[in-house]
Amino acid sequence: KPVLSLDGNGDMASDYFTLWVTMSRTRYAISRLREAELQPLGISPEQAAMLLMIKGLNNQATPAEIARWLFRKPNTISVMLKSLELKKLVSRSNDKYAKNIIRVSLTEHGEQVLGTASQRVSIINVMSVLNEEECKYLSKCFKKLMLAAADELGIDHRPALPSEDWYIAQRGACDK
């Protein structure tokens, strides 16, 4: 691993911690902006991410899939789903082939809320201080960190958002 010192003292453990604190504070600050933006819709950034994930999984997500994609514990997802159901943003139904599997889909109201939430003005305003090259480099670095964290957690590698091709491949594998 390359030796890099953020503060010039050569203490990588301290530098990694400082970087982690900076990342955490940045995420928190941006999340607060996002919370304020989503507040009129009655959802949190985490709930908006869940709606996006359900949509990305072609409205056929299972609670377990959502948990894996969002790096959350199943009980956390269950509580969030109950809240989204009460707001009539999602619905749960039994899988038509395996009755013990629950599928989650967006309601019409959920689609509308996701459409509004997808404008992401607060995120665009903050991220726009980066040029295209900086965005690509930062994205590459965060993906590298996410994969390392997934390895440490023993979680399979997945892209940030499900693509239709990935979803179709998974469904095909499950149908065999």
C-alpha positions as CSV (number, residue, x, y, z in Angstrom):
1,K,0.0,0.0,0.0
2,P,1.3,3.5,-0.8
3,V,2.4,5.5,2.2
4,L,0.6,8.9,2.2
5,S,0.5,11.3,4.9
6,L,-2.3,13.9,5.0
7,D,-0.7,16.0,7.7
8,G,3.0,15.3,6.9
9,N,3.7,13.4,10.2
10,G,3.8,10.0,8.5
11,D,1.2,8.4,10.9
12,M,-1.1,6.6,8.5
13,A,-3.5,5.4,11.2
14,S,-4.1,9.0,12.2
15,D,-4.4,10.1,8.6
16,Y,-6.9,7.4,7.8
17,F,-8.9,8.5,10.9
18,T,-8.8,12.1,9.9
19,L,-9.9,11.2,6.4
20,W,-12.8,9.1,7.8
21,V,-13.9,11.9,10.1
22,T,-13.9,14.3,7.1
23,M,-15.9,11.9,5.0
24,S,-18.4,11.4,7.9
25,R,-18.8,15.1,8.5
26,T,-19.3,15.8,4.8
27,R,-21.9,13.0,4.5
28,Y,-23.7,14.3,7.6
29,A,-23.7,17.9,6.3
30,I,-25.0,16.9,2.9
31,S,-27.6,14.6,4.5
32,R,-28.9,17.5,6.6
33,L,-29.4,19.5,3.4
34,R,-31.1,16.5,1.8
35,E,-33.3,16.0,4.9
36,A,-34.5,19.6,4.6
37,E,-35.2,19.1,0.9
38,L,-37.2,15.9,1.5
39,Q,-39.1,17.1,4.6
40,P,-42.0,18.5,2.7
41,L,-42.5,15.0,1.1
42,G,-42.6,13.4,4.5
43,I,-39.6,11.1,3.9
44,S,-36.0,10.8,5.1
45,P,-32.9,10.4,2.8
46,E,-32.8,6.8,3.9
47,Q,-36.4,6.3,2.9
48,A,-35.8,8.1,-0.4
49,A,-32.8,5.7,-1.0
50,M,-35.1,2.7,-0.3
51,L,-37.8,4.0,-2.8
52,L,-35.0,4.4,-5.4
53,M,-33.7,0.9,-4.6
54,I,-37.2,-0.7,-4.9
55,K,-37.7,1.1,-8.2
56,G,-34.2,0.0,-9.4
57,L,-35.1,-3.6,-8.6
58,N,-38.1,-3.3,-10.9
59,N,-40.7,-3.1,-8.1
60,Q,-39.9,-6.8,-7.3
61,A,-37.5,-6.2,-4.4
62,T,-37.5,-8.4,-1.3
63,P,-36.7,-7.0,2.1
64,A,-33.5,-9.1,2.1
65,E,-32.4,-7.7,-1.2
66,I,-33.0,-4.2,-0.1
67,A,-31.0,-4.8,3.1
68,R,-28.1,-6.2,1.1
69,W,-28.1,-3.3,-1.4
70,L,-28.3,-0.6,1.2
71,F,-25.9,-2.3,3.7
72,R,-28.6,-2.3,6.4
73,K,-29.7,-5.0,8.8
74,P,-33.0,-6.8,7.9
75,N,-34.8,-5.5,11.0
76,T,-33.9,-1.9,10.1
77,I,-35.4,-2.5,6.6
78,S,-38.5,-4.0,8.1
79,V,-39.1,-1.0,10.3
80,M,-38.5,1.4,7.4
81,L,-40.9,-0.6,5.1
82,K,-43.6,-0.5,7.7
83,S,-43.3,3.3,7.9
84,L,-43.4,3.6,4.1
85,E,-46.5,1.3,4.0
86,L,-48.2,3.6,6.5
87,K,-47.5,6.5,4.2
88,K,-48.9,4.4,1.3
89,L,-45.6,4.7,-0.6
90,V,-45.0,1.0,-0.9
91,S,-47.0,-2.2,-0.8
92,R,-45.9,-5.8,0.1
93,S,-47.2,-8.9,-1.6
94,N,-46.4,-12.6,-1.7
95,D,-44.3,-13.8,-4.5
96,K,-46.5,-15.6,-7.1
97,Y,-44.1,-18.6,-7.2
98,A,-42.7,-18.8,-3.7
99,K,-45.4,-17.9,-1.2
100,N,-42.9,-17.5,1.6
101,I,-41.1,-14.6,-0.2
102,I,-42.4,-11.1,0.2
103,R,-42.1,-8.7,-2.8
104,V,-42.1,-4.9,-2.3
105,S,-43.2,-2.5,-4.9
106,L,-43.9,1.2,-5.1
107,T,-47.5,2.4,-5.1
108,E,-48.7,5.1,-7.5
109,H,-48.2,7.6,-4.7
110,G,-44.7,6.2,-4.0
111,E,-43.8,6.7,-7.7
112,Q,-44.9,10.3,-7.5
113,V,-42.9,11.0,-4.3
114,L,-39.9,9.3,-5.8
115,G,-40.2,11.4,-8.9
116,T,-40.2,14.6,-6.8
117,A,-37.4,13.3,-4.5
118,S,-35.3,12.4,-7.6
119,Q,-34.8,16.1,-8.4
120,R,-32.0,16.1,-5.8
121,V,-31.4,19.9,-5.9
122,S,-29.5,19.9,-2.6
123,I,-27.1,17.3,-3.8
124,I,-26.6,19.0,-7.2
125,N,-25.9,22.3,-5.5
126,V,-23.2,20.8,-3.3
127,M,-21.6,18.5,-5.8
128,S,-21.5,21.1,-8.5
129,V,-18.4,22.6,-6.8
130,L,-16.5,19.7,-8.3
131,N,-15.5,19.6,-11.9
132,E,-16.1,16.5,-14.0
133,E,-12.6,15.1,-13.4
134,E,-12.9,15.6,-9.7
135,C,-16.3,13.9,-9.7
136,K,-14.9,10.9,-11.6
137,Y,-11.9,10.6,-9.3
138,L,-13.9,10.9,-6.1
139,S,-16.4,8.4,-7.4
140,K,-13.6,6.0,-8.2
141,C,-12.1,6.4,-4.7
142,F,-15.5,5.9,-2.9
143,K,-16.2,2.8,-5.0
144,K,-12.8,1.4,-4.0
145,L,-13.6,2.1,-0.3
146,M,-17.1,0.7,-0.6
147,L,-15.7,-2.6,-2.1
148,A,-13.1,-2.8,0.7
149,A,-15.8,-2.3,3.3
150,A,-18.0,-4.9,1.6
151,D,-15.1,-7.3,1.7
152,E,-14.5,-6.7,5.4
153,L,-18.3,-7.2,6.0
154,G,-18.3,-10.4,3.9
155,I,-20.9,-8.8,1.6
156,D,-21.0,-9.6,-2.1
157,H,-19.9,-6.8,-4.5
158,R,-22.7,-4.9,-6.0
159,P,-22.8,-1.6,-8.0
160,A,-24.2,1.5,-6.2
161,L,-27.5,1.1,-7.9
162,P,-29.0,-2.0,-9.6
163,S,-29.0,-1.9,-13.3
164,E,-31.7,-3.6,-15.4
165,D,-29.1,-6.0,-16.8
166,W,-28.0,-7.1,-13.3
167,Y,-31.6,-7.5,-12.2
168,I,-32.5,-9.6,-15.3
169,A,-29.3,-11.8,-14.7
170,Q,-30.3,-12.4,-11.1
171,R,-33.9,-13.2,-12.0
172,G,-32.6,-15.6,-14.7
173,A,-30.3,-17.3,-12.2
174,C,-33.2,-17.7,-9.7
175,D,-35.5,-19.1,-12.4
176,K,-33.2,-22.0,-13.2
